[in-house]
Amino acid sequence: MAINTHLFIDGFAYKHGRINSDTIVIDAFLDPVCPNSRDSWPALKHAVEYYSPHVGLMVHLFALPS
């Protein structure tokens, strides 16, 4: 028996607003004030735009402990 572990998707789908069942999803956990998160953003956007519609980006806002 198959169990669906993706009952819901949290986070924000970048650009297309939804993720299809046949899409490869990159989950990015980003801190809005972290310089490393800021620096990774252009590369993530480029990858999604280049491989779209086969790849999607799900952004999860995640505050790192100080």
Biopython code that builds the backbone (N, CA, C, O; Angstrom):
import numpy as np
from Bio.PDB.StructureBuilder import StructureBuilder

atoms = [
    (1, "MET", "N", (0.837, -1.167, 0.000)),
    (1, "MET", "CA", (0.000, 0.000, 0.000)),
    (1, "MET", "C", (0.893, 1.245, 0.000)),
    (1, "MET", "O", (1.816, 1.353, 0.808)),
    (2, "ALA", "N", (0.620, 2.159, -0.888)),
    (2, "ALA", "CA", (1.380, 3.404, -0.973)),
    (2, "ALA", "C", (0.830, 4.420, 0.020)),
    (2, "ALA", "O", (-0.380, 4.527, 0.219)),
    (3, "ILE", "N", (1.732, 5.152, 0.630)),
    (3, "ILE", "CA", (1.344, 6.187, 1.576)),
    (3, "ILE", "C", (1.773, 7.524, 1.004)),
    (3, "ILE", "O", (2.938, 7.714, 0.656)),
    (4, "ASN", "N", (0.843, 8.436, 0.908)),
    (4, "ASN", "CA", (1.139, 9.769, 0.409)),
    (4, "ASN", "C", (1.717, 10.596, 1.549)),
    (4, "ASN", "O", (1.009, 10.933, 2.498)),
    (5, "THR", "N", (2.999, 10.923, 1.457)),
    (5, "THR", "CA", (3.627, 11.723, 2.505)),
    (5, "THR", "C", (3.520, 13.214, 2.233)),
    (5, "THR", "O", (3.891, 14.019, 3.087)),
    (6, "HIS", "N", (3.027, 13.597, 1.074)),
    (6, "HIS", "CA", (2.881, 15.009, 0.724)),
    (6, "HIS", "C", (1.416, 15.409, 0.791)),
    (6, "HIS", "O", (0.806, 15.750, -0.223)),
    (7, "LEU", "N", (0.864, 15.364, 1.982)),
    (7, "LEU", "CA", (-0.530, 15.734, 2.144)),
    (7, "LEU", "C", (-0.730, 17.228, 1.964)),
    (7, "LEU", "O", (-1.790, 17.669, 1.519)),
    (8, "PHE", "N", (0.274, 17.996, 2.304)),
    (8, "PHE", "CA", (0.220, 19.432, 2.088)),
    (8, "PHE", "C", (1.631, 19.927, 1.820)),
    (8, "PHE", "O", (2.614, 19.282, 2.185)),
    (9, "ILE", "N", (1.711, 21.064, 1.187)),
    (9, "ILE", "CA", (3.009, 21.665, 0.890)),
    (9, "ILE", "C", (3.060, 23.002, 1.609)),
    (9, "ILE", "O", (2.218, 23.868, 1.374)),
    (10, "ASP", "N", (4.037, 23.174, 2.479)),
    (10, "ASP", "CA", (4.197, 24.467, 3.127)),
    (10, "ASP", "C", (5.252, 25.258, 2.369)),
    (10, "ASP", "O", (6.026, 24.688, 1.599)),
    (11, "GLY", "N", (5.284, 26.534, 2.578)),
    (11, "GLY", "CA", (6.241, 27.372, 1.879)),
    (11, "GLY", "C", (5.592, 28.099, 0.716)),
    (11, "GLY", "O", (4.372, 28.077, 0.554)),
    (12, "PHE", "N", (6.421, 28.741, -0.089)),
    (12, "PHE", "CA", (5.951, 29.536, -1.213)),
    (12, "PHE", "C", (6.557, 28.999, -2.504)),
    (12, "PHE", "O", (7.776, 28.871, -2.618)),
    (13, "ALA", "N", (5.711, 28.690, -3.463)),
    (13, "ALA", "CA", (6.197, 28.229, -4.764)),
    (13, "ALA", "C", (6.676, 29.442, -5.556)),
    (13, "ALA", "O", (5.909, 30.374, -5.795)),
    (14, "TYR", "N", (7.937, 29.427, -5.958)),
    (14, "TYR", "CA", (8.510, 30.542, -6.706)),
    (14, "TYR", "C", (8.030, 30.523, -8.149)),
    (14, "TYR", "O", (8.001, 29.470, -8.787)),
    (15, "LYS", "N", (7.665, 31.658, -8.646)),
    (15, "LYS", "CA", (7.345, 31.960, -10.031)),
    (15, "LYS", "C", (6.015, 31.400, -10.508)),
    (15, "LYS", "O", (5.130, 32.176, -10.868)),
    (16, "HIS", "N", (5.838, 30.099, -10.525)),
    (16, "HIS", "CA", (4.640, 29.532, -11.131)),
    (16, "HIS", "C", (3.475, 29.439, -10.162)),
    (16, "HIS", "O", (2.329, 29.307, -10.592)),
    (17, "GLY", "N", (3.738, 29.504, -8.875)),
    (17, "GLY", "CA", (2.680, 29.494, -7.887)),
    (17, "GLY", "C", (2.139, 28.128, -7.535)),
    (17, "GLY", "O", (1.348, 28.002, -6.601)),
    (18, "ARG", "N", (2.550, 27.092, -8.268)),
    (18, "ARG", "CA", (2.114, 25.739, -7.918)),
    (18, "ARG", "C", (3.156, 24.738, -8.397)),
    (18, "ARG", "O", (3.940, 25.007, -9.307)),
    (19, "ILE", "N", (3.136, 23.576, -7.755)),
    (19, "ILE", "CA", (4.066, 22.504, -8.078)),
    (19, "ILE", "C", (3.243, 21.305, -8.527)),
    (19, "ILE", "O", (2.376, 20.840, -7.787)),
    (20, "ASN", "N", (3.501, 20.801, -9.723)),
    (20, "ASN", "CA", (2.790, 19.627, -10.230)),
    (20, "ASN", "C", (3.414, 18.351, -9.680)),
    (20, "ASN", "O", (4.529, 18.373, -9.159)),
    (21, "SER", "N", (2.696, 17.247, -9.798)),
    (21, "SER", "CA", (3.191, 15.977, -9.259)),
    (21, "SER", "C", (4.403, 15.449, -10.028)),
    (21, "SER", "O", (5.161, 14.647, -9.482)),
    (22, "ASP", "N", (4.610, 15.876, -11.276)),
    (22, "ASP", "CA", (5.753, 15.395, -12.056)),
    (22, "ASP", "C", (6.929, 16.380, -12.069)),
    (22, "ASP", "O", (7.875, 16.206, -12.837)),
    (23, "THR", "N", (6.870, 17.399, -11.232)),
    (23, "THR", "CA", (7.916, 18.411, -11.161)),
    (23, "THR", "C", (8.963, 18.027, -10.120)),
    (23, "THR", "O", (8.621, 17.578, -9.026)),
    (24, "ILE", "N", (10.233, 18.203, -10.459)),
    (24, "ILE", "CA", (11.306, 18.043, -9.481)),
    (24, "ILE", "C", (11.324, 19.307, -8.636)),
    (24, "ILE", "O", (11.388, 20.415, -9.169)),
    (25, "VAL", "N", (11.267, 19.143, -7.330)),
    (25, "VAL", "CA", (11.148, 20.288, -6.432)),
    (25, "VAL", "C", (12.456, 20.505, -5.674)),
    (25, "VAL", "O", (12.993, 19.587, -5.054)),
    (26, "ILE", "N", (12.950, 21.728, -5.737)),
    (26, "ILE", "CA", (14.067, 22.149, -4.901)),
    (26, "ILE", "C", (13.461, 22.855, -3.700)),
    (26, "ILE", "O", (12.790, 23.876, -3.853)),
    (27, "ASP", "N", (13.692, 22.321, -2.506)),
    (27, "ASP", "CA", (13.234, 22.960, -1.276)),
    (27, "ASP", "C", (14.373, 23.804, -0.731)),
    (27, "ASP", "O", (15.447, 23.286, -0.426)),
    (28, "ALA", "N", (14.140, 25.105, -0.610)),
    (28, "ALA", "CA", (15.157, 26.015, -0.087)),
    (28, "ALA", "C", (14.662, 26.606, 1.226)),
    (28, "ALA", "O", (13.614, 27.249, 1.276)),
    (29, "PHE", "N", (15.423, 26.380, 2.276)),
    (29, "PHE", "CA", (15.113, 26.940, 3.584)),
    (29, "PHE", "C", (16.000, 28.167, 3.758)),
    (29, "PHE", "O", (17.205, 28.045, 3.979)),
    (30, "LEU", "N", (15.401, 29.343, 3.659)),
    (30, "LEU", "CA", (16.165, 30.587, 3.624)),
    (30, "LEU", "C", (15.801, 31.487, 4.793)),
    (30, "LEU", "O", (14.636, 31.607, 5.172)),
    (31, "ASP", "N", (16.827, 32.117, 5.354)),
    (31, "ASP", "CA", (16.637, 33.124, 6.391)),
    (31, "ASP", "C", (16.643, 34.482, 5.693)),
    (31, "ASP", "O", (17.611, 34.809, 5.006)),
    (32, "PRO", "N", (15.588, 35.280, 5.852)),
    (32, "PRO", "CA", (15.505, 36.557, 5.136)),
    (32, "PRO", "C", (16.647, 37.533, 5.435)),
    (32, "PRO", "O", (16.929, 38.406, 4.615)),
    (33, "VAL", "N", (17.303, 37.406, 6.582)),
    (33, "VAL", "CA", (18.376, 38.346, 6.915)),
    (33, "VAL", "C", (19.770, 37.717, 6.849)),
    (33, "VAL", "O", (20.751, 38.358, 7.227)),
    (34, "CYS", "N", (19.870, 36.492, 6.384)),
    (34, "CYS", "CA", (21.154, 35.792, 6.309)),
    (34, "CYS", "C", (21.867, 36.134, 4.997)),
    (34, "CYS", "O", (21.265, 36.011, 3.930)),
    (35, "PRO", "N", (23.128, 36.558, 5.047)),
    (35, "PRO", "CA", (23.846, 36.879, 3.813)),
    (35, "PRO", "C", (24.074, 35.659, 2.918)),
    (35, "PRO", "O", (24.119, 35.803, 1.696)),
    (36, "ASN", "N", (24.218, 34.479, 3.488)),
    (36, "ASN", "CA", (24.388, 33.278, 2.664)),
    (36, "ASN", "C", (23.101, 32.938, 1.920)),
    (36, "ASN", "O", (23.145, 32.513, 0.765)),
    (37, "SER", "N", (21.963, 33.120, 2.571)),
    (37, "SER", "CA", (20.682, 32.918, 1.889)),
    (37, "SER", "C", (20.535, 33.917, 0.752)),
    (37, "SER", "O", (20.100, 33.560, -0.343)),
    (38, "ARG", "N", (20.898, 35.165, 1.010)),
    (38, "ARG", "CA", (20.830, 36.201, -0.020)),
    (38, "ARG", "C", (21.713, 35.847, -1.211)),
    (38, "ARG", "O", (21.306, 36.014, -2.361)),
    (39, "ASP", "N", (22.920, 35.356, -0.937)),
    (39, "ASP", "CA", (23.856, 35.032, -2.011)),
    (39, "ASP", "C", (23.426, 33.815, -2.825)),
    (39, "ASP", "O", (23.790, 33.700, -3.996)),
    (40, "SER", "N", (22.661, 32.908, -2.229)),
    (40, "SER", "CA", (22.216, 31.712, -2.954)),
    (40, "SER", "C", (21.004, 31.987, -3.842)),
    (40, "SER", "O", (20.721, 31.211, -4.755)),
    (41, "TRP", "N", (20.291, 33.074, -3.587)),
    (41, "TRP", "CA", (19.045, 33.353, -4.299)),
    (41, "TRP", "C", (19.220, 33.473, -5.816)),
    (41, "TRP", "O", (18.432, 32.862, -6.538)),
    (42, "PRO", "N", (20.191, 34.214, -6.349)),
    (42, "PRO", "CA", (20.329, 34.315, -7.809)),
    (42, "PRO", "C", (20.561, 32.962, -8.488)),
    (42, "PRO", "O", (20.011, 32.707, -9.559)),
    (43, "ALA", "N", (21.367, 32.099, -7.876)),
    (43, "ALA", "CA", (21.627, 30.779, -8.472)),
    (43, "ALA", "C", (20.374, 29.912, -8.455)),
    (43, "ALA", "O", (20.112, 29.187, -9.415)),
    (44, "LEU", "N", (19.606, 29.977, -7.385)),
    (44, "LEU", "CA", (18.354, 29.213, -7.322)),
    (44, "LEU", "C", (17.375, 29.684, -8.393)),
    (44, "LEU", "O", (16.768, 28.869, -9.087)),
    (45, "LYS", "N", (17.225, 31.003, -8.524)),
    (45, "LYS", "CA", (16.325, 31.544, -9.551)),
    (45, "LYS", "C", (16.772, 31.128, -10.943)),
    (45, "LYS", "O", (15.946, 30.746, -11.773)),
    (46, "HIS", "N", (18.062, 31.199, -11.203)),
    (46, "HIS", "CA", (18.586, 30.837, -12.522)),
    (46, "HIS", "C", (18.306, 29.366, -12.840)),
    (46, "HIS", "O", (17.898, 29.041, -13.955)),
    (47, "ALA", "N", (18.520, 28.482, -11.874)),
    (47, "ALA", "CA", (18.276, 27.051, -12.095)),
    (47, "ALA", "C", (16.813, 26.785, -12.407)),
    (47, "ALA", "O", (16.503, 26.005, -13.306)),
    (48, "VAL", "N", (15.920, 27.421, -11.678)),
    (48, "VAL", "CA", (14.486, 27.204, -11.907)),
    (48, "VAL", "C", (14.076, 27.757, -13.267)),
    (48, "VAL", "O", (13.317, 27.109, -13.988)),
    (49, "GLU", "N", (14.555, 28.921, -13.626)),
    (49, "GLU", "CA", (14.191, 29.500, -14.917)),
    (49, "GLU", "C", (14.774, 28.692, -16.078)),
    (49, "GLU", "O", (14.134, 28.567, -17.122)),
    (50, "TYR", "N", (15.968, 28.149, -15.912)),
    (50, "TYR", "CA", (16.616, 27.376, -16.966)),
    (50, "TYR", "C", (15.919, 26.034, -17.183)),
    (50, "TYR", "O", (15.694, 25.629, -18.324)),
    (51, "TYR", "N", (15.576, 25.344, -16.094)),
    (51, "TYR", "CA", (14.993, 24.008, -16.196)),
    (51, "TYR", "C", (13.473, 23.998, -16.133)),
    (51, "TYR", "O", (12.867, 22.926, -16.157)),
    (52, "SER", "N", (12.853, 25.147, -16.056)),
    (52, "SER", "CA", (11.393, 25.219, -16.006)),
    (52, "SER", "C", (10.817, 24.641, -17.295)),
    (52, "SER", "O", (11.406, 24.855, -18.355)),
    (53, "PRO", "N", (9.734, 23.945, -17.262)),
    (53, "PRO", "CA", (8.799, 23.653, -16.170)),
    (53, "PRO", "C", (9.085, 22.338, -15.454)),
    (53, "PRO", "O", (8.242, 21.868, -14.689)),
    (54, "HIS", "N", (10.248, 21.730, -15.678)),
    (54, "HIS", "CA", (10.549, 20.431, -15.075)),
    (54, "HIS", "C", (11.051, 20.542, -13.639)),
    (54, "HIS", "O", (11.046, 19.563, -12.893)),
    (55, "VAL", "N", (11.487, 21.748, -13.258)),
    (55, "VAL", "CA", (12.007, 21.979, -11.913)),
    (55, "VAL", "C", (11.256, 23.146, -11.296)),
    (55, "VAL", "O", (11.023, 24.165, -11.946)),
    (56, "GLY", "N", (10.882, 22.988, -10.041)),
    (56, "GLY", "CA", (10.214, 24.056, -9.309)),
    (56, "GLY", "C", (10.980, 24.378, -8.040)),
    (56, "GLY", "O", (11.779, 23.573, -7.562)),
    (57, "LEU", "N", (10.735, 25.548, -7.506)),
    (57, "LEU", "CA", (11.410, 25.990, -6.288)),
    (57, "LEU", "C", (10.373, 26.280, -5.223)),
    (57, "LEU", "O", (9.474, 27.098, -5.421)),
    (58, "MET", "N", (10.502, 25.606, -4.091)),
    (58, "MET", "CA", (9.648, 25.849, -2.942)),
    (58, "MET", "C", (10.503, 26.541, -1.887)),
    (58, "MET", "O", (11.486, 25.976, -1.407)),
    (59, "VAL", "N", (10.126, 27.761, -1.532)),
    (59, "VAL", "CA", (10.893, 28.559, -0.582)),
    (59, "VAL", "C", (10.225, 28.485, 0.784)),
    (59, "VAL", "O", (9.032, 28.751, 0.930)),
    (60, "HIS", "N", (11.018, 28.121, 1.771)),
    (60, "HIS", "CA", (10.559, 28.064, 3.156)),
    (60, "HIS", "C", (11.338, 29.125, 3.928)),
    (60, "HIS", "O", (12.566, 29.074, 3.991)),
    (61, "LEU", "N", (10.629, 30.080, 4.511)),
    (61, "LEU", "CA", (11.298, 31.083, 5.332)),
    (61, "LEU", "C", (11.642, 30.452, 6.670)),
    (61, "LEU", "O", (10.777, 29.908, 7.357)),
    (62, "PHE", "N", (12.905, 30.531, 7.027)),
    (62, "PHE", "CA", (13.412, 29.825, 8.190)),
    (62, "PHE", "C", (14.388, 30.740, 8.915)),
    (62, "PHE", "O", (15.495, 30.982, 8.434)),
    (63, "ALA", "N", (13.979, 31.244, 10.061)),
    (63, "ALA", "CA", (14.850, 32.134, 10.830)),
    (63, "ALA", "C", (15.899, 31.316, 11.569)),
    (63, "ALA", "O", (15.573, 30.464, 12.396)),
    (64, "LEU", "N", (17.149, 31.585, 11.263)),
    (64, "LEU", "CA", (18.243, 30.899, 11.943)),
    (64, "LEU", "C", (18.385, 31.437, 13.364)),
    (64, "LEU", "O", (18.140, 32.619, 13.606)),
    (65, "PRO", "N", (18.776, 30.586, 14.295)),
    (65, "PRO", "CA", (18.985, 31.087, 15.660)),
    (65, "PRO", "C", (20.165, 32.052, 15.701)),
    (65, "PRO", "O", (21.157, 31.871, 14.995)),
    (66, "SER", "N", (20.044, 33.053, 16.518)),
    (66, "SER", "CA", (21.124, 34.054, 16.584)),
    (66, "SER", "C", (22.186, 33.693, 17.586)),
    (66, "SER", "O", (23.154, 34.434, 17.753)),
]
sb = StructureBuilder()
sb.init_structure("model")
sb.init_model(0)
sb.init_chain("A")
sb.init_seg("    ")
for serial, (resi, resn, name, xyz) in enumerate(atoms, 1):
    if name == "N":
        sb.init_residue(resn, " ", resi, " ")
    sb.init_atom(name, np.array(xyz, "f"), 0.0, 1.0, " ", f" {name:<3s}", serial, name[0])
structure = sb.get_structure()
